[in-house]
Amino acid sequence: MREGLIPAVLGTVVSASGAALLGSKYKLAATGILGFGIAHIVLGAIDLVEHR
């Protein structure tokens, strides 16, 4: 399995759950979860590009 794929997929799942929570009363927590997921997507993509 390619290095960086797991963090990218995990980041996608976490970002989706954070985006789903944005409409709730926990906007601050949802924003944090969304940012955490986006960071994982970026770091996973960097690993995927770096280790071709």
mmJSON file of the N, C-alpha and C atoms, coordinates in Angstrom:
{"data_MODEL":{"atom_site":{
"group_PDB":["ATOM","ATOM","ATOM","ATOM","ATOM","ATOM","ATOM","ATOM","ATOM","ATOM","ATOM","ATOM","ATOM","ATOM","ATOM","ATOM","ATOM","ATOM","ATOM","ATOM","ATOM","ATOM","ATOM","ATOM","ATOM","ATOM","ATOM","ATOM","ATOM","ATOM","ATOM","ATOM","ATOM","ATOM","ATOM","ATOM","ATOM","ATOM","ATOM","ATOM","ATOM","ATOM","ATOM","ATOM","ATOM","ATOM","ATOM","ATOM","ATOM","ATOM","ATOM","ATOM","ATOM","ATOM","ATOM","ATOM","ATOM","ATOM","ATOM","ATOM","ATOM","ATOM","ATOM","ATOM","ATOM","ATOM","ATOM","ATOM","ATOM","ATOM","ATOM","ATOM","ATOM","ATOM","ATOM","ATOM","ATOM","ATOM","ATOM","ATOM","ATOM","ATOM","ATOM","ATOM","ATOM","ATOM","ATOM","ATOM","ATOM","ATOM","ATOM","ATOM","ATOM","ATOM","ATOM","ATOM","ATOM","ATOM","ATOM","ATOM","ATOM","ATOM","ATOM","ATOM","ATOM","ATOM","ATOM","ATOM","ATOM","ATOM","ATOM","ATOM","ATOM","ATOM","ATOM","ATOM","ATOM","ATOM","ATOM","ATOM","ATOM","ATOM","ATOM","ATOM","ATOM","ATOM","ATOM","ATOM","ATOM","ATOM","ATOM","ATOM","ATOM","ATOM","ATOM","ATOM","ATOM","ATOM","ATOM","ATOM","ATOM","ATOM","ATOM","ATOM","ATOM","ATOM","ATOM","ATOM","ATOM","ATOM","ATOM","ATOM","ATOM","ATOM","ATOM","ATOM"],
"id":[1,2,3,4,5,6,7,8,9,10,11,12,13,14,15,16,17,18,19,20,21,22,23,24,25,26,27,28,29,30,31,32,33,34,35,36,37,38,39,40,41,42,43,44,45,46,47,48,49,50,51,52,53,54,55,56,57,58,59,60,61,62,63,64,65,66,67,68,69,70,71,72,73,74,75,76,77,78,79,80,81,82,83,84,85,86,87,88,89,90,91,92,93,94,95,96,97,98,99,100,101,102,103,104,105,106,107,108,109,110,111,112,113,114,115,116,117,118,119,120,121,122,123,124,125,126,127,128,129,130,131,132,133,134,135,136,137,138,139,140,141,142,143,144,145,146,147,148,149,150,151,152,153,154,155,156],
"type_symbol":["N","C","C","N","C","C","N","C","C","N","C","C","N","C","C","N","C","C","N","C","C","N","C","C","N","C","C","N","C","C","N","C","C","N","C","C","N","C","C","N","C","C","N","C","C","N","C","C","N","C","C","N","C","C","N","C","C","N","C","C","N","C","C","N","C","C","N","C","C","N","C","C","N","C","C","N","C","C","N","C","C","N","C","C","N","C","C","N","C","C","N","C","C","N","C","C","N","C","C","N","C","C","N","C","C","N","C","C","N","C","C","N","C","C","N","C","C","N","C","C","N","C","C","N","C","C","N","C","C","N","C","C","N","C","C","N","C","C","N","C","C","N","C","C","N","C","C","N","C","C","N","C","C","N","C","C"],
"label_atom_id":["N","CA","C","N","CA","C","N","CA","C","N","CA","C","N","CA","C","N","CA","C","N","CA","C","N","CA","C","N","CA","C","N","CA","C","N","CA","C","N","CA","C","N","CA","C","N","CA","C","N","CA","C","N","CA","C","N","CA","C","N","CA","C","N","CA","C","N","CA","C","N","CA","C","N","CA","C","N","CA","C","N","CA","C","N","CA","C","N","CA","C","N","CA","C","N","CA","C","N","CA","C","N","CA","C","N","CA","C","N","CA","C","N","CA","C","N","CA","C","N","CA","C","N","CA","C","N","CA","C","N","CA","C","N","CA","C","N","CA","C","N","CA","C","N","CA","C","N","CA","C","N","CA","C","N","CA","C","N","CA","C","N","CA","C","N","CA","C","N","CA","C","N","CA","C","N","CA","C","N","CA","C"],
"label_alt_id":[null,null,null,null,null,null,null,null,null,null,null,null,null,null,null,null,null,null,null,null,null,null,null,null,null,null,null,null,null,null,null,null,null,null,null,null,null,null,null,null,null,null,null,null,null,null,null,null,null,null,null,null,null,null,null,null,null,null,null,null,null,null,null,null,null,null,null,null,null,null,null,null,null,null,null,null,null,null,null,null,null,null,null,null,null,null,null,null,null,null,null,null,null,null,null,null,null,null,null,null,null,null,null,null,null,null,null,null,null,null,null,null,null,null,null,null,null,null,null,null,null,null,null,null,null,null,null,null,null,null,null,null,null,null,null,null,null,null,null,null,null,null,null,null,null,null,null,null,null,null,null,null,null,null,null,null],
"label_comp_id":["MET","MET","MET","ARG","ARG","ARG","GLU","GLU","GLU","GLY","GLY","GLY","LEU","LEU","LEU","ILE","ILE","ILE","PRO","PRO","PRO","ALA","ALA","ALA","VAL","VAL","VAL","LEU","LEU","LEU","GLY","GLY","GLY","THR","THR","THR","VAL","VAL","VAL","VAL","VAL","VAL","SER","SER","SER","ALA","ALA","ALA","SER","SER","SER","GLY","GLY","GLY","ALA","ALA","ALA","ALA","ALA","ALA","LEU","LEU","LEU","LEU","LEU","LEU","GLY","GLY","GLY","SER","SER","SER","LYS","LYS","LYS","TYR","TYR","TYR","LYS","LYS","LYS","LEU","LEU","LEU","ALA","ALA","ALA","ALA","ALA","ALA","THR","THR","THR","GLY","GLY","GLY","ILE","ILE","ILE","LEU","LEU","LEU","GLY","GLY","GLY","PHE","PHE","PHE","GLY","GLY","GLY","ILE","ILE","ILE","ALA","ALA","ALA","HIS","HIS","HIS","ILE","ILE","ILE","VAL","VAL","VAL","LEU","LEU","LEU","GLY","GLY","GLY","ALA","ALA","ALA","ILE","ILE","ILE","ASP","ASP","ASP","LEU","LEU","LEU","VAL","VAL","VAL","GLU","GLU","GLU","HIS","HIS","HIS","ARG","ARG","ARG"],
"label_asym_id":["A","A","A","A","A","A","A","A","A","A","A","A","A","A","A","A","A","A","A","A","A","A","A","A","A","A","A","A","A","A","A","A","A","A","A","A","A","A","A","A","A","A","A","A","A","A","A","A","A","A","A","A","A","A","A","A","A","A","A","A","A","A","A","A","A","A","A","A","A","A","A","A","A","A","A","A","A","A","A","A","A","A","A","A","A","A","A","A","A","A","A","A","A","A","A","A","A","A","A","A","A","A","A","A","A","A","A","A","A","A","A","A","A","A","A","A","A","A","A","A","A","A","A","A","A","A","A","A","A","A","A","A","A","A","A","A","A","A","A","A","A","A","A","A","A","A","A","A","A","A","A","A","A","A","A","A"],
"label_entity_id":["1","1","1","1","1","1","1","1","1","1","1","1","1","1","1","1","1","1","1","1","1","1","1","1","1","1","1","1","1","1","1","1","1","1","1","1","1","1","1","1","1","1","1","1","1","1","1","1","1","1","1","1","1","1","1","1","1","1","1","1","1","1","1","1","1","1","1","1","1","1","1","1","1","1","1","1","1","1","1","1","1","1","1","1","1","1","1","1","1","1","1","1","1","1","1","1","1","1","1","1","1","1","1","1","1","1","1","1","1","1","1","1","1","1","1","1","1","1","1","1","1","1","1","1","1","1","1","1","1","1","1","1","1","1","1","1","1","1","1","1","1","1","1","1","1","1","1","1","1","1","1","1","1","1","1","1"],
"label_seq_id":[1,1,1,2,2,2,3,3,3,4,4,4,5,5,5,6,6,6,7,7,7,8,8,8,9,9,9,10,10,10,11,11,11,12,12,12,13,13,13,14,14,14,15,15,15,16,16,16,17,17,17,18,18,18,19,19,19,20,20,20,21,21,21,22,22,22,23,23,23,24,24,24,25,25,25,26,26,26,27,27,27,28,28,28,29,29,29,30,30,30,31,31,31,32,32,32,33,33,33,34,34,34,35,35,35,36,36,36,37,37,37,38,38,38,39,39,39,40,40,40,41,41,41,42,42,42,43,43,43,44,44,44,45,45,45,46,46,46,47,47,47,48,48,48,49,49,49,50,50,50,51,51,51,52,52,52],
"pdbx_PDB_ins_code":[null,null,null,null,null,null,null,null,null,null,null,null,null,null,null,null,null,null,null,null,null,null,null,null,null,null,null,null,null,null,null,null,null,null,null,null,null,null,null,null,null,null,null,null,null,null,null,null,null,null,null,null,null,null,null,null,null,null,null,null,null,null,null,null,null,null,null,null,null,null,null,null,null,null,null,null,null,null,null,null,null,null,null,null,null,null,null,null,null,null,null,null,null,null,null,null,null,null,null,null,null,null,null,null,null,null,null,null,null,null,null,null,null,null,null,null,null,null,null,null,null,null,null,null,null,null,null,null,null,null,null,null,null,null,null,null,null,null,null,null,null,null,null,null,null,null,null,null,null,null,null,null,null,null,null,null],
"Cartn_x":[0.846,0.0,0.901,0.508,1.336,1.35,2.528,2.684,1.953,1.165,0.414,-1.044,-1.408,-2.795,-3.706,-3.243,-4.057,-4.348,-3.346,-3.677,-4.609,-4.475,-5.341,-6.781,-6.979,-8.333,-8.92,-8.112,-8.565,-8.948,-8.156,-8.466,-9.753,-10.035,-11.29,-12.488,-12.39,-13.483,-13.679,-12.592,-12.687,-13.217,-12.778,-13.267,-14.762,-15.205,-16.631,-17.461,-16.961,-17.712,-17.696,-16.592,-16.548,-17.47,-17.535,-18.436,-19.892,-20.199,-21.561,-21.966,-21.011,-21.311,-21.377,-21.018,-20.999,-22.373,-23.425,-24.771,-25.3,-24.577,-25.05,-24.662,-24.979,-24.652,-23.179,-22.428,-21.016,-20.124,-20.309,-19.575,-18.072,-17.652,-16.224,-15.554,-16.185,-15.635,-15.636,-16.689,-16.772,-15.676,-15.381,-14.314,-12.96,-12.735,-11.495,-11.358,-12.44,-12.427,-12.175,-12.804,-12.619,-11.164,-10.588,-9.19,-8.236,-8.529,-7.711,-7.754,-8.929,-9.067,-8.345,-8.458,-7.78,-6.269,-5.772,-4.335,-3.877,-4.683,-4.33,-4.349,-5.297,-5.342,-4.083,-3.693,-2.505,-1.249,-1.093,0.097,0.136,-1.014,-1.073,-0.738,-1.225,-0.92,0.562,1.163,2.608,3.378,2.982,3.637,3.429,2.225,1.96,2.819,2.983,3.771,5.26,5.688,7.107,7.616,6.793,7.222,6.627,6.868,6.345,7.083],
"Cartn_y":[-1.169,0.0,1.245,2.237,3.434,4.243,4.733,5.538,6.867,7.235,8.476,8.285,7.089,6.839,6.779,6.159,6.036,7.404,8.289,9.618,10.426,10.268,11.006,10.522,9.221,8.669,9.013,8.891,9.248,10.729,11.578,13.002,13.301,12.534,12.715,12.371,11.289,10.872,11.889,12.346,13.307,14.65,15.071,16.327,16.256,15.125,14.954,15.011,14.406,14.45,15.859,16.568,17.956,18.857,18.639,19.432,19.14,17.901,17.549,18.207,18.44,19.051,20.576,21.183,22.645,23.263,22.554,23.078,22.915,22.231,21.978,23.133,22.967,24.01,23.966,22.971,22.83,23.325,24.562,25.099,25.157,25.505,25.611,24.241,23.241,21.887,21.372,21.671,21.23,21.865,23.135,23.813,23.182,22.833,22.157,20.794,20.037,18.714,18.836,19.817,20.035,20.404,21.278,21.659,20.489,19.666,18.48,17.53,17.36,16.489,17.038,18.342,18.961,18.846,18.989,18.836,17.416,16.424,15.048,14.831,15.438,15.304,15.898,17.075,17.743,16.922,16.447,15.672,14.331,13.697,12.459,12.683,13.792,14.104,14.391,15.057,15.321,14.0,13.07,11.754,11.007,11.08,10.38,10.93,12.232,12.849,12.599,12.655,12.51,11.098,10.099,8.692,8.015,8.57,7.972,6.728],
"Cartn_z":[0.0,0.0,0.0,-0.763,-0.894,0.402,0.727,1.932,1.763,2.738,2.682,2.331,1.892,1.509,2.732,3.799,5.007,5.621,5.798,6.34,5.435,4.138,3.219,3.325,3.401,3.522,4.89,5.931,7.272,7.328,6.708,6.674,5.94,4.893,4.162,5.04,5.776,6.662,7.78,8.38,9.48,8.972,7.792,7.223,6.926,6.432,6.146,7.422,8.48,9.735,10.328,10.181,10.651,9.859,8.544,7.707,8.042,8.398,8.765,10.081,10.956,12.254,12.208,11.101,11.033,11.255,10.928,11.117,12.532,13.388,14.749,15.671,16.941,17.914,18.339,17.869,18.217,17.08,16.657,15.51,15.758,16.951,17.244,17.175,17.747,17.688,16.251,15.506,14.115,13.281,13.534,12.804,13.124,14.367,14.752,14.113,14.088,13.467,11.973,11.34,9.91,9.605,10.398,10.204,10.405,11.396,11.657,10.466,9.886,8.722,7.507,7.286,6.144,6.292,7.516,7.75,7.402,7.745,7.398,5.892,5.207,3.747,3.129,3.594,3.046,3.325,4.555,4.894,4.148,3.994,3.218,1.763,1.207,-0.196,-0.388,0.566,0.495,0.48,1.353,1.376,0.07,-0.5,-1.749,-2.88,-2.928,-4.002,-3.785,-2.527,-2.207,-2.446,-2.194,-2.284,-3.502,-4.665,-5.903,-6.251],
"occupancy":[1.0,1.0,1.0,1.0,1.0,1.0,1.0,1.0,1.0,1.0,1.0,1.0,1.0,1.0,1.0,1.0,1.0,1.0,1.0,1.0,1.0,1.0,1.0,1.0,1.0,1.0,1.0,1.0,1.0,1.0,1.0,1.0,1.0,1.0,1.0,1.0,1.0,1.0,1.0,1.0,1.0,1.0,1.0,1.0,1.0,1.0,1.0,1.0,1.0,1.0,1.0,1.0,1.0,1.0,1.0,1.0,1.0,1.0,1.0,1.0,1.0,1.0,1.0,1.0,1.0,1.0,1.0,1.0,1.0,1.0,1.0,1.0,1.0,1.0,1.0,1.0,1.0,1.0,1.0,1.0,1.0,1.0,1.0,1.0,1.0,1.0,1.0,1.0,1.0,1.0,1.0,1.0,1.0,1.0,1.0,1.0,1.0,1.0,1.0,1.0,1.0,1.0,1.0,1.0,1.0,1.0,1.0,1.0,1.0,1.0,1.0,1.0,1.0,1.0,1.0,1.0,1.0,1.0,1.0,1.0,1.0,1.0,1.0,1.0,1.0,1.0,1.0,1.0,1.0,1.0,1.0,1.0,1.0,1.0,1.0,1.0,1.0,1.0,1.0,1.0,1.0,1.0,1.0,1.0,1.0,1.0,1.0,1.0,1.0,1.0,1.0,1.0,1.0,1.0,1.0,1.0],
"B_iso_or_equiv":[0.0,0.0,0.0,0.0,0.0,0.0,0.0,0.0,0.0,0.0,0.0,0.0,0.0,0.0,0.0,0.0,0.0,0.0,0.0,0.0,0.0,0.0,0.0,0.0,0.0,0.0,0.0,0.0,0.0,0.0,0.0,0.0,0.0,0.0,0.0,0.0,0.0,0.0,0.0,0.0,0.0,0.0,0.0,0.0,0.0,0.0,0.0,0.0,0.0,0.0,0.0,0.0,0.0,0.0,0.0,0.0,0.0,0.0,0.0,0.0,0.0,0.0,0.0,0.0,0.0,0.0,0.0,0.0,0.0,0.0,0.0,0.0,0.0,0.0,0.0,0.0,0.0,0.0,0.0,0.0,0.0,0.0,0.0,0.0,0.0,0.0,0.0,0.0,0.0,0.0,0.0,0.0,0.0,0.0,0.0,0.0,0.0,0.0,0.0,0.0,0.0,0.0,0.0,0.0,0.0,0.0,0.0,0.0,0.0,0.0,0.0,0.0,0.0,0.0,0.0,0.0,0.0,0.0,0.0,0.0,0.0,0.0,0.0,0.0,0.0,0.0,0.0,0.0,0.0,0.0,0.0,0.0,0.0,0.0,0.0,0.0,0.0,0.0,0.0,0.0,0.0,0.0,0.0,0.0,0.0,0.0,0.0,0.0,0.0,0.0,0.0,0.0,0.0,0.0,0.0,0.0],
"pdbx_formal_charge":[null,null,null,null,null,null,null,null,null,null,null,null,null,null,null,null,null,null,null,null,null,null,null,null,null,null,null,null,null,null,null,null,null,null,null,null,null,null,null,null,null,null,null,null,null,null,null,null,null,null,null,null,null,null,null,null,null,null,null,null,null,null,null,null,null,null,null,null,null,null,null,null,null,null,null,null,null,null,null,null,null,null,null,null,null,null,null,null,null,null,null,null,null,null,null,null,null,null,null,null,null,null,null,null,null,null,null,null,null,null,null,null,null,null,null,null,null,null,null,null,null,null,null,null,null,null,null,null,null,null,null,null,null,null,null,null,null,null,null,null,null,null,null,null,null,null,null,null,null,null,null,null,null,null,null,null],
"auth_seq_id":[1,1,1,2,2,2,3,3,3,4,4,4,5,5,5,6,6,6,7,7,7,8,8,8,9,9,9,10,10,10,11,11,11,12,12,12,13,13,13,14,14,14,15,15,15,16,16,16,17,17,17,18,18,18,19,19,19,20,20,20,21,21,21,22,22,22,23,23,23,24,24,24,25,25,25,26,26,26,27,27,27,28,28,28,29,29,29,30,30,30,31,31,31,32,32,32,33,33,33,34,34,34,35,35,35,36,36,36,37,37,37,38,38,38,39,39,39,40,40,40,41,41,41,42,42,42,43,43,43,44,44,44,45,45,45,46,46,46,47,47,47,48,48,48,49,49,49,50,50,50,51,51,51,52,52,52],
"auth_comp_id":["MET","MET","MET","ARG","ARG","ARG","GLU","GLU","GLU","GLY","GLY","GLY","LEU","LEU","LEU","ILE","ILE","ILE","PRO","PRO","PRO","ALA","ALA","ALA","VAL","VAL","VAL","LEU","LEU","LEU","GLY","GLY","GLY","THR","THR","THR","VAL","VAL","VAL","VAL","VAL","VAL","SER","SER","SER","ALA","ALA","ALA","SER","SER","SER","GLY","GLY","GLY","ALA","ALA","ALA","ALA","ALA","ALA","LEU","LEU","LEU","LEU","LEU","LEU","GLY","GLY","GLY","SER","SER","SER","LYS","LYS","LYS","TYR","TYR","TYR","LYS","LYS","LYS","LEU","LEU","LEU","ALA","ALA","ALA","ALA","ALA","ALA","THR","THR","THR","GLY","GLY","GLY","ILE","ILE","ILE","LEU","LEU","LEU","GLY","GLY","GLY","PHE","PHE","PHE","GLY","GLY","GLY","ILE","ILE","ILE","ALA","ALA","ALA","HIS","HIS","HIS","ILE","ILE","ILE","VAL","VAL","VAL","LEU","LEU","LEU","GLY","GLY","GLY","ALA","ALA","ALA","ILE","ILE","ILE","ASP","ASP","ASP","LEU","LEU","LEU","VAL","VAL","VAL","GLU","GLU","GLU","HIS","HIS","HIS","ARG","ARG","ARG"],
"auth_asym_id":["A","A","A","A","A","A","A","A","A","A","A","A","A","A","A","A","A","A","A","A","A","A","A","A","A","A","A","A","A","A","A","A","A","A","A","A","A","A","A","A","A","A","A","A","A","A","A","A","A","A","A","A","A","A","A","A","A","A","A","A","A","A","A","A","A","A","A","A","A","A","A","A","A","A","A","A","A","A","A","A","A","A","A","A","A","A","A","A","A","A","A","A","A","A","A","A","A","A","A","A","A","A","A","A","A","A","A","A","A","A","A","A","A","A","A","A","A","A","A","A","A","A","A","A","A","A","A","A","A","A","A","A","A","A","A","A","A","A","A","A","A","A","A","A","A","A","A","A","A","A","A","A","A","A","A","A"],
"auth_atom_id":["N","CA","C","N","CA","C","N","CA","C","N","CA","C","N","CA","C","N","CA","C","N","CA","C","N","CA","C","N","CA","C","N","CA","C","N","CA","C","N","CA","C","N","CA","C","N","CA","C","N","CA","C","N","CA","C","N","CA","C","N","CA","C","N","CA","C","N","CA","C","N","CA","C","N","CA","C","N","CA","C","N","CA","C","N","CA","C","N","CA","C","N","CA","C","N","CA","C","N","CA","C","N","CA","C","N","CA","C","N","CA","C","N","CA","C","N","CA","C","N","CA","C","N","CA","C","N","CA","C","N","CA","C","N","CA","C","N","CA","C","N","CA","C","N","CA","C","N","CA","C","N","CA","C","N","CA","C","N","CA","C","N","CA","C","N","CA","C","N","CA","C","N","CA","C","N","CA","C","N","CA","C"],
"pdbx_PDB_model_num":[1,1,1,1,1,1,1,1,1,1,1,1,1,1,1,1,1,1,1,1,1,1,1,1,1,1,1,1,1,1,1,1,1,1,1,1,1,1,1,1,1,1,1,1,1,1,1,1,1,1,1,1,1,1,1,1,1,1,1,1,1,1,1,1,1,1,1,1,1,1,1,1,1,1,1,1,1,1,1,1,1,1,1,1,1,1,1,1,1,1,1,1,1,1,1,1,1,1,1,1,1,1,1,1,1,1,1,1,1,1,1,1,1,1,1,1,1,1,1,1,1,1,1,1,1,1,1,1,1,1,1,1,1,1,1,1,1,1,1,1,1,1,1,1,1,1,1,1,1,1,1,1,1,1,1,1]
}}}
